[in-house]
Amino acid sequence: MQDVPKVEMRSKVAADLRDIYNARDLADATEGIKRFAKTYQDSAPKLVQWVEDNVPDGLTIFSLPEGHRKRMRTTNMLERQNRELKRRTRVATLFPNEASLLRLATAVLAEFSDEWETTPMSYLTFQNQQ
């Protein structure tokens, strides 16, 4: 939030940006960007320019089914994967070469993929989505 001119504005700006991403659909999100620009044009023109240039790229999330949006726009899934990779590599501690580390990491990620694809409580499912 480097383009926010005053520290006091940060929480309000963050809430307004959150409202854009929490919109019902792409049309509402686009309207939210326009409202954001109108609200902050005088007080933070650099911020408005940044939002207009960058936030629309993040709105591609609206092309996914509604149930998937929150999961895909957060980094929770990646953070969980990284924690598991770190835990598994810490147990081994010493790797004779880079290839052995790569084999372990690949095996862990393949395990994640199998789990996500085969468990009844799949994290993301695209079957029967409209």
C-alpha positions as CSV (number, residue, x, y, z in Angstrom):
1,M,0.0,0.0,0.0
2,Q,2.8,2.3,-0.9
3,D,0.6,4.6,-3.0
4,V,-1.8,5.4,0.0
5,P,-0.7,8.9,0.9
6,K,-1.8,8.7,4.6
7,V,-1.4,5.9,7.0
8,E,-4.9,6.6,8.4
9,M,-6.4,5.8,5.0
10,R,-5.0,2.3,4.8
11,S,-7.8,0.5,6.6
12,K,-10.5,2.3,4.5
13,V,-8.6,1.6,1.3
14,A,-8.2,-2.0,2.2
15,A,-11.9,-2.4,3.0
16,D,-12.8,-0.7,-0.3
17,L,-10.5,-3.1,-2.3
18,R,-11.9,-6.1,-0.4
19,D,-15.4,-5.0,-1.4
20,I,-14.4,-5.0,-5.0
21,Y,-13.1,-8.6,-4.8
22,N,-16.1,-9.7,-2.7
23,A,-18.6,-8.4,-5.3
24,R,-21.4,-10.7,-6.6
25,D,-20.2,-10.7,-10.2
26,L,-17.8,-9.1,-12.6
27,A,-20.2,-6.2,-13.4
28,D,-20.4,-5.3,-9.7
29,A,-16.6,-5.5,-9.3
30,T,-16.1,-3.2,-12.3
31,E,-18.6,-0.8,-10.8
32,G,-16.7,-1.0,-7.5
33,I,-13.5,0.1,-9.3
34,K,-15.3,3.1,-10.7
35,R,-16.6,4.0,-7.2
36,F,-13.1,3.5,-5.8
37,A,-11.6,5.8,-8.4
38,K,-14.3,8.5,-7.8
39,T,-13.7,8.3,-4.0
40,Y,-9.9,8.5,-4.0
41,Q,-9.2,10.5,-7.2
42,D,-8.5,13.8,-5.3
43,S,-6.8,12.4,-2.3
44,A,-4.7,9.6,-3.9
45,P,-4.4,9.8,-7.7
46,K,-1.4,7.5,-7.8
47,L,-3.4,4.8,-5.9
48,V,-6.3,5.2,-8.3
49,Q,-4.0,4.8,-11.3
50,W,-2.5,1.7,-9.8
51,V,-5.9,0.2,-9.0
52,E,-7.2,0.9,-12.6
53,D,-4.1,-0.6,-14.1
54,N,-3.8,-3.7,-11.9
55,V,-7.0,-4.7,-10.2
56,P,-8.9,-5.7,-13.4
57,D,-6.3,-8.4,-13.9
58,G,-7.3,-9.9,-10.6
59,L,-11.0,-9.9,-11.6
60,T,-10.5,-13.0,-13.8
61,I,-11.4,-14.8,-10.6
62,F,-15.1,-14.1,-11.6
63,S,-14.7,-16.5,-14.5
64,L,-14.6,-19.4,-12.0
65,P,-17.7,-20.9,-10.3
66,E,-18.7,-18.9,-7.2
67,G,-17.8,-21.7,-4.8
68,H,-14.2,-21.7,-6.1
69,R,-13.4,-18.0,-6.0
70,K,-12.3,-17.6,-2.4
71,R,-10.2,-20.7,-2.5
72,M,-8.4,-19.6,-5.7
73,R,-7.8,-16.0,-4.8
74,T,-6.1,-16.8,-1.5
75,T,-2.8,-18.3,-1.0
76,N,-4.0,-20.8,1.6
77,M,-3.5,-23.8,-0.7
78,L,0.1,-22.8,-1.6
79,E,0.9,-22.0,2.1
80,R,-0.3,-25.5,3.1
81,Q,1.8,-27.1,0.3
82,N,4.9,-25.2,1.3
83,R,4.5,-26.1,5.0
84,E,4.2,-29.8,4.1
85,L,7.2,-29.6,1.8
86,K,9.3,-27.9,4.5
87,R,8.2,-30.5,7.1
88,R,9.1,-33.4,4.8
89,T,12.4,-32.0,3.8
90,R,13.4,-31.1,7.3
91,V,13.0,-34.8,8.3
92,A,15.5,-35.9,5.7
93,T,17.8,-32.9,6.6
94,L,20.6,-34.0,4.3
95,F,20.3,-34.7,0.6
96,P,23.2,-36.3,-1.3
97,N,22.4,-34.2,-4.4
98,E,19.9,-31.9,-5.9
99,A,18.1,-34.7,-7.8
100,S,17.2,-36.5,-4.5
101,L,15.6,-33.3,-3.1
102,L,13.7,-32.9,-6.4
103,R,12.5,-36.5,-6.2
104,L,11.2,-36.0,-2.6
105,A,9.5,-32.7,-3.5
106,T,7.9,-34.2,-6.6
107,A,6.6,-37.2,-4.6
108,V,5.1,-34.9,-1.9
109,L,3.4,-32.8,-4.6
110,A,2.1,-35.9,-6.4
111,E,0.7,-37.1,-3.1
112,F,-1.1,-33.7,-2.7
113,S,-2.5,-34.0,-6.3
114,D,-3.7,-37.6,-5.7
115,E,-5.4,-36.6,-2.5
116,W,-7.2,-33.6,-4.0
117,E,-8.4,-35.6,-7.0
118,T,-9.6,-38.7,-5.2
119,T,-10.9,-37.8,-1.8
120,P,-14.7,-37.3,-1.5
121,M,-14.2,-33.8,0.0
122,S,-12.3,-32.4,-2.9
123,Y,-10.9,-29.0,-2.5
124,L,-12.0,-27.9,-6.0
125,T,-14.3,-29.9,-8.2
126,F,-15.3,-28.9,-11.7
127,Q,-17.7,-31.7,-12.4
128,N,-21.4,-30.6,-12.7
129,Q,-20.5,-26.9,-12.3
130,Q,-22.4,-24.3,-14.3
